[in-house]
């Protein structure tokens, strides 16, 4: 383990967080709010990080283990320090609650312990939503975009980016990071402009776009997007939620003129088909409780897009929907969206790979001498990727079951506990029952909130980085 390089990278990340905190500080000043909670946090981050940044280590090499540890530790530390403004400013006096809320922000989950949102300081709410935008693309990707890194920095990208396969879009890693953030920023600004045209104020357009781009779901209204009572804004947000659930590699292909290759993506086809079919089923099931057909279609499309993209925004209390629609939403929670950068869930591509591998195994049992491969988009999927997808499903189930058993100690209903863990592990936010769109996670015990916070990080970083960070074997000297 290159401990000196690990310390340097973590120090750089905390210094970046200090710089990012200047933005909500400025927002708070615009609204006449005291800046001290942010300034104190910035001061603490600078004092802690400067010693590690001043002298760059001579050995800058990092490998897989360092990559996983750096990514997991950076997300944990950013959440821990990012919670300080909430606790210091009194917006969330209890530090564990503030840590839960910040983990939810950076991991783009959107689960909340806040019973009342409206009336909290604008700067605090801006930081709360801004954590979604930072965490959506990933802080390590941001660091790679602005700071040239040597020594196999690809391991940082691979450890942070969700999905069964990770790689560079262009030969130079830094250029890949810049391209990804350029796409991310352009799409975010496009949504901001669209929401302004739809009639939302600038502040609301910004924080809502942060939540959409990061597929997070924090809103500044108690009733989430329903509080705006703006059908045009709902359509815009729903479309952008679906867009941000698409693999960013496909946007890059379109940019360089290879749009035919992008449109041939199996993962994209399945993702959009799931969204379409689910919208139709939900609309049929909820038509009798809708105001009219347009309202039914709009609400069905919005909630389907919100769940499959793992955004978590809501325009209605889907906890009161029929059983079939609730089961369908649970299925969409598990599947999630496409691999590549912002959304949570198991990922459509991983589901496709595991499904095709199952078919291959059945064929092999029927015809033992046959040779079959798993193929996607006309190309053979490497056996390492297939094995990784299968292993991920096994780890996912283990984390899910363990977490449900632990939080069940609090004594709430199985529906609340199961859907709550599912919503946190898949980075969605609202579940059913006590943690539905009309509820929150405030009543869970301190221990359960810590478990759910780690579930959010497990889900965002796709389990393995957190397991490696917490494993004693990682820190054992050879």
C-alpha positions in Angstrom: 0.0 0.0 0.0 1.4 3.4 -1.0 0.3 5.2 2.2 2.0 8.5 1.3 0.1 8.7 -2.0 -3.1 7.7 -0.3 -2.7 10.5 2.2 -1.9 12.9 -0.6 -5.0 12.0 -2.7 -7.3 12.2 0.3 -5.9 15.6 1.3 -6.4 16.9 -2.3 -10.0 15.7 -2.2 -10.8 17.4 1.2 -9.2 20.6 -0.1 -11.5 20.4 -3.1 -14.5 19.9 -0.8 -13.4 23.1 1.0 -13.3 25.0 -2.3 -16.8 23.6 -3.3 -18.2 24.8 0.1 -17.5 28.4 -1.0 -20.4 28.1 -3.4 -23.2 27.5 -0.8 -21.4 30.0 1.4 -21.9 32.7 -1.3 -25.5 31.6 -1.8 -26.2 32.0 1.9 -24.7 35.5 1.8 -26.9 36.5 -1.1 -29.9 35.6 1.1 -28.5 37.3 4.2 -27.6 34.2 6.1 -24.7 33.8 8.5 -21.7 32.1 6.7 -19.9 30.8 9.9 -21.1 27.2 9.7 -19.6 26.9 6.2 -16.5 29.0 7.0 -15.7 26.9 10.1 -16.0 23.7 8.0 -13.8 25.2 5.3 -11.2 26.2 7.9 -11.2 22.7 9.4 -10.8 21.1 6.0 -7.9 23.4 5.1 -6.1 22.7 8.4 -6.5 19.0 8.0 -5.7 18.7 4.3 -2.8 21.2 3.8 -0.1 19.2 5.5 -0.8 16.2 3.2 -0.9 18.4 0.0 2.2 20.5 0.5 4.7 17.8 -0.4 3.7 15.5 -3.2 5.1 12.0 -2.7 7.9 10.8 -4.9 6.2 7.5 -5.6 2.9 8.4 -7.2 2.1 4.8 -8.4 -1.3 3.5 -7.4 -2.7 0.1 -8.1 -6.1 -1.6 -7.7 -6.0 -1.8 -3.9 -5.0 1.9 -3.5 -7.7 2.9 -6.0 -10.4 1.1 -4.1 -9.3 2.4 -0.8 -8.9 6.0 -2.0 -12.3 6.1 -3.5 -14.1 4.5 -0.5 -12.2 6.6 2.0 -12.8 9.8 0.1 -16.6 9.4 -0.1 -16.7 8.5 3.6 -14.6 11.5 4.6 -16.4 13.9 2.3 -19.7 12.8 3.9 -18.3 13.1 7.4 -17.0 16.7 6.9 -19.8 17.7 4.6 -22.2 17.1 7.4 -20.5 19.7 9.6 -22.3 22.8 8.2 -25.7 21.2 8.9 -24.8 20.4 12.5 -22.9 23.7 13.2 -25.7 25.8 11.6 -28.5 24.1 13.5 -30.3 23.0 10.4 -29.7 19.3 11.5 -28.5 19.6 15.1 -27.8 15.9 15.6 -24.5 15.0 13.8 -25.6 11.4 13.0 -28.7 12.8 11.3 -26.5 15.3 9.4 -24.1 12.5 8.4 -27.1 10.4 7.1 -28.4 13.4 5.1 -24.9 14.2 3.6 -24.3 10.5 2.8 -27.6 10.6 1.1 -26.6 13.7 -0.8 -23.2 12.6 -2.0 -24.3 9.0 -2.8 -27.2 10.6 -4.8 -29.8 8.6 -2.8 -32.2 11.3 -1.6 -33.3 9.6 1.6 -34.0 12.2 4.3 -34.5 12.5 8.0 -35.9 16.0 7.6 -39.6 16.3 8.6 -39.8 19.9 7.5 -37.7 21.3 4.6 -39.3 24.6 3.8 -38.0 27.4 6.0 -34.4 26.0 6.4 -31.6 28.3 5.3 -31.2 28.7 1.5 -27.5 28.1 1.7 -27.9 24.9 3.6 -30.6 23.6 1.2 -28.3 24.6 -1.7 -25.4 22.6 -0.2 -27.8 19.7 0.4 -28.8 19.5 -3.3 -25.3 20.5 -4.6 -23.9 17.3 -2.9 -26.1 15.4 -5.4 -24.5 17.1 -8.3 -21.0 16.6 -6.9 -21.6 12.9 -6.2 -23.5 12.2 -9.4 -20.4 12.3 -11.7 -18.1 11.5 -8.8 -15.5 13.5 -6.9 -12.6 11.4 -8.2 -13.7 12.1 -11.8 -13.8 15.8 -11.0 -10.3 15.6 -9.5 -9.0 13.7 -12.5 -10.5 16.4 -14.8 -8.8 19.4 -13.1 -5.6 17.8 -11.8 -3.3 15.7 -14.0 -2.6 12.4 -12.2 0.1 9.9 -12.9 0.8 6.3 -11.8 -2.2 4.3 -13.1 -4.9 6.7 -12.1 -7.3 4.6 -14.2 -7.8 2.6 -11.0 -9.5 5.6 -9.4 -11.9 5.8 -12.3 -12.6 2.1 -12.3 -13.2 2.0 -8.5 -15.7 5.0 -8.6 -17.6 4.6 -11.9 -20.7 2.2 -11.6 -21.2 -0.6 -13.9 -19.7 -4.0 -14.9 -17.2 -2.4 -17.3 -15.1 0.7 -17.0 -12.6 2.3 -19.3 -11.4 5.5 -21.0 -13.3 7.2 -23.8 -10.1 8.6 -25.2 -6.4 7.6 -24.7 -5.7 10.2 -22.0 -7.5 9.7 -18.7 -7.7 13.4 -17.9 -9.3 14.1 -21.3 -11.9 11.4 -20.6 -12.8 13.0 -17.3 -13.0 16.5 -18.9 -15.3 15.1 -21.6 -17.6 13.4 -19.1 -17.9 16.6 -17.0 -18.5 18.7 -20.1 -21.4 16.5 -21.0 -22.7 16.6 -17.4 -22.5 20.4 -17.2 -24.1 21.0 -20.6 -27.1 18.7 -19.7 -27.5 20.3 -16.3 -27.5 23.8 -17.7 -30.0 22.7 -20.4 -32.4 21.6 -17.7 -31.9 24.8 -15.7 -32.8 26.8 -18.8 -35.8 24.6 -19.5 -37.1 24.9 -16.0 -36.7 28.7 -16.0 -38.8 28.8 -19.2 -41.4 26.6 -17.5 -41.7 29.2 -14.8 -39.6 28.0 -11.9 -37.4 30.6 -10.0 -33.6 30.5 -10.7 -32.8 29.0 -7.2 -35.4 26.2 -7.6 -34.3 25.5 -11.1 -30.7 25.1 -10.0 -31.3 22.9 -7.0 -33.8 20.7 -8.9 -31.4 20.3 -11.8 -28.7 19.3 -9.3 -31.0 16.6 -8.0 -31.9 15.5 -11.5 -28.4 15.5 -12.9 -27.1 13.5 -9.9 -30.2 11.3 -10.0 -30.5 12.2 -6.3 -34.0 13.6 -5.6 -33.5 16.2 -2.8 -36.1 18.9 -3.2 -36.5 22.2 -1.3 -40.2 21.7 -0.9 -41.9 19.4 1.6 -44.1 17.9 -1.2 -41.1 17.5 -3.5 -41.9 18.4 -7.2 -45.6 18.2 -6.5 -45.2 21.4 -4.5 -44.6 23.4 -7.6 -48.0 22.4 -9.1 -46.3 22.9 -12.5 -47.1 20.2 -15.2 -44.6 21.6 -17.7 -41.8 21.4 -15.0 -42.9 17.8 -14.2 -42.5 16.7 -17.9 -39.1 18.4 -18.2 -37.8 16.8 -15.0 -39.1 13.4 -15.9 -37.5 13.5 -19.4 -34.1 14.7 -17.9 -34.3 12.0 -15.2 -34.6 9.4 -17.9 -31.7 11.1 -19.9 -29.4 11.1 -16.8 -30.0 7.4 -16.4 -28.4 6.7 -19.8 -24.7 5.6 -20.0 -22.7 8.7 -20.7 -20.5 6.8 -23.1 -23.4 6.8 -25.5 -23.5 10.6 -25.4 -19.9 10.7 -26.3 -20.5 8.4 -29.3 -23.2 10.8 -30.5 -20.9 13.8 -30.1 -18.2 12.2 -32.3 -20.7 11.2 -34.9 -21.1 7.6 -34.1 -24.8 7.9 -33.3 -25.7 4.6 -35.0 -23.4 2.7 -32.6 -25.0 4.5 -29.7 -28.5 3.7 -30.8 -27.6 0.0 -31.2 -26.9 -0.3 -27.5 -28.8 -3.3 -26.0 -28.7 -1.7 -22.6 -30.3 1.4 -23.9 -33.1 -0.6 -25.7 -33.9 -2.6 -22.5 -33.8 0.5 -20.3 -36.2 2.5 -22.5 -38.4 -0.5 -23.0 -38.7 -1.1 -19.3 -39.5 2.6 -18.8 -42.2 2.5 -21.5 -43.8 -0.8 -20.4 -43.8 0.2 -16.8 -45.4 3.6 -17.5 -48.2 1.9 -19.4 -48.8 -0.6 -16.6 -48.8 2.1 -13.9 -51.1 4.3 -16.0 -53.6 1.4 -16.4 -53.5 0.6 -12.7 -53.8 4.2 -11.5 -56.3 5.6 -14.1 -59.2 5.3 -11.7 -57.5 7.5 -9.0 -56.2 10.1 -11.5 -57.8 13.4 -12.3 -57.7 12.9 -16.1 -55.8 11.0 -18.7 -53.0 13.6 -19.1 -52.5 13.6 -15.3 -52.4 9.8 -15.3 -49.8 9.6 -18.1 -47.7 12.4 -16.6 -47.7 11.0 -13.1 -47.1 7.4 -14.3 -44.2 8.5 -16.5 -42.7 10.8 -13.9 -42.7 8.2 -11.1 -41.4 5.5 -13.5 -38.6 7.7 -14.7 -37.9 8.7 -11.1 -37.5 5.1 -9.9 -35.7 3.5 -12.8 -33.2 6.4 -12.9 -33.0 6.1 -9.1 -33.7 9.8 -8.8 -36.4 9.6 -6.1 -38.4 12.8 -6.9 -42.1 12.4 -6.5 -45.3 14.1 -7.6 -47.7 11.8 -5.8 -47.8 9.4 -2.9 -47.2 6.1 -4.7 -47.4 4.3 -1.4 -51.2 4.3 -1.8 -51.0 2.8 -5.4 -52.3 -0.8 -6.1 -50.1 -3.7 -5.1 -49.0 -4.5 -8.7 -47.6 -1.0 -9.3 -45.8 -1.1 -5.9 -44.3 -4.5 -6.9 -43.3 -3.1 -10.2 -41.6 -0.1 -8.6 -39.6 -2.5 -6.3 -38.5 -4.4 -9.5 -37.4 -1.1 -11.1 -35.5 -0.2 -7.9 -33.5 -3.3 -8.2 -32.8 -3.0 -11.9 -31.9 0.7 -11.8 -30.6 2.4 -15.0 -27.7 2.1 -17.3 -24.1 1.7 -16.3 -21.9 4.7 -16.4 -21.7 7.6 -13.9 -24.8 8.9 -12.1 -27.5 6.4 -11.3 -27.8 3.5 -8.9 -29.3 0.1 -8.9 -27.9 -3.2 -10.1 -27.7 -1.7 -13.6 -29.5 -2.9 -16.8 -26.3 -4.1 -18.4 -25.5 -6.3 -15.4 -29.0 -7.8 -15.5 -28.7 -8.5 -19.2 -25.3 -10.2 -18.7 -26.5 -12.4 -15.8 -29.6 -13.3 -17.7 -27.7 -14.3 -20.8 -25.2 -16.2 -18.7 -28.1 -18.2 -17.2 -29.4 -19.1 -20.7 -25.8 -20.1 -21.6 -25.6 -22.4 -18.5 -29.0 -24.0 -19.4 -27.8 -24.7 -22.9 -24.5 -26.1 -21.6 -26.5 -28.5 -19.3 -28.5 -29.7 -22.3 -25.6 -29.9 -24.6 -22.4 -30.4 -22.5 -20.0 -30.3 -25.5 -21.4 -27.0 -26.9 -19.3 -23.9 -26.6 -21.3 -20.7 -26.0 -20.4 -17.1 -25.2 -22.3 -14.2 -23.7 -22.6 -11.5 -26.3 -23.8 -7.8 -26.0 -24.0 -5.3 -28.8 -22.7 -8.0 -31.2 -19.5 -8.5 -29.2 -18.4 -11.2 -26.8 -18.4 -10.2 -23.2 -15.1 -11.2 -21.5 -15.5 -14.0 -18.9 -14.0 -11.8 -16.3 -16.9 -9.3 -16.8 -19.5 -12.1 -16.6 -17.9 -13.5 -13.4 -17.8 -10.0 -12.0 -21.6 -9.4 -12.7 -22.5 -12.7 -11.1 -20.4 -12.0 -8.0 -21.9 -8.6 -7.7 -25.4 -10.0 -7.6 -24.3 -12.4 -4.8 -22.7 -9.6 -2.8 -25.7 -7.4 -3.4 -28.1 -10.0 -2.0 -25.8 -10.6 1.1 -25.6 -6.9 1.9 -29.4 -6.5 1.4 -30.4 -9.4 3.7 -27.9 -8.4 6.4 -29.0 -4.8 6.4 -32.7 -5.7 6.5 -32.1 -8.0 9.5 -30.2 -5.3 11.3 -32.6 -2.4 10.8 -35.5 -4.7 11.7 -34.3 -4.5 15.3 -36.1 -1.1 15.4 -39.4 -2.9 15.2 -41.0 -1.2 12.2 -42.9 -3.1 9.5 -41.2 -5.4 7.1 -42.5 -3.2 4.2 -40.8 -0.2 5.7 -37.5 -2.0 6.6 -37.2 -3.9 3.3 -38.1 -1.0 1.0 -36.0 1.4 3.1 -32.9 -0.7 2.7 -33.7 -1.3 -0.9 -34.1 2.4 -1.5 -30.8 3.2 0.3 -28.8 0.4 -1.3 -30.1 1.3 -4.8 -29.6 5.0 -4.2 -33.3 5.9 -4.7 -34.4 7.5 -1.4 -38.1 7.0 -0.8 -39.5 3.5 -0.2 -42.9 2.4 1.1 -44.6 2.5 4.5 -42.8 4.7 7.1 -40.2 5.7 4.5 -42.6 6.4 1.6 -42.9 9.7 -0.3 -44.9 11.1 2.5 -42.6 9.8 5.3 -38.8 9.8 6.1 -36.1 8.0 8.0 -36.2 10.2 11.1 -37.6 7.6 13.4 -34.9 5.0 12.8 -32.4 4.5 15.6 -28.9 6.0 15.5 -27.4 2.5 14.7 -29.9 1.9 11.9 -29.2 5.3 10.4 -25.5 4.4 10.3 -26.2 1.1 8.7 -28.4 2.8 6.1 -25.8 5.5 5.5 -23.2 2.8 4.7 -25.8 1.1 2.5 -26.0 4.3 0.4 -22.2 4.3 0.0 -22.2 0.6 -0.7 -24.8 1.2 -3.4 -23.1 4.2 -5.0 -19.6 2.6 -5.1 -21.0 -0.8 -6.0 -20.0 -2.6 -2.8 -16.4 -3.8 -3.5 -14.6 -0.5 -2.7 -16.3 -0.3 0.7 -15.6 -4.0 1.5 -11.9 -3.5 0.6 -11.7 -0.4 2.8 -13.3 -2.1 5.8 -11.5 -5.4 5.4 -8.6 -6.0 7.9 -6.7 -7.8 5.1 -6.3 -4.6 3.2 -4.4 -3.0 6.0 -2.3 -6.0 6.9 1.4 -5.7 6.2 2.8 -8.5 4.1 
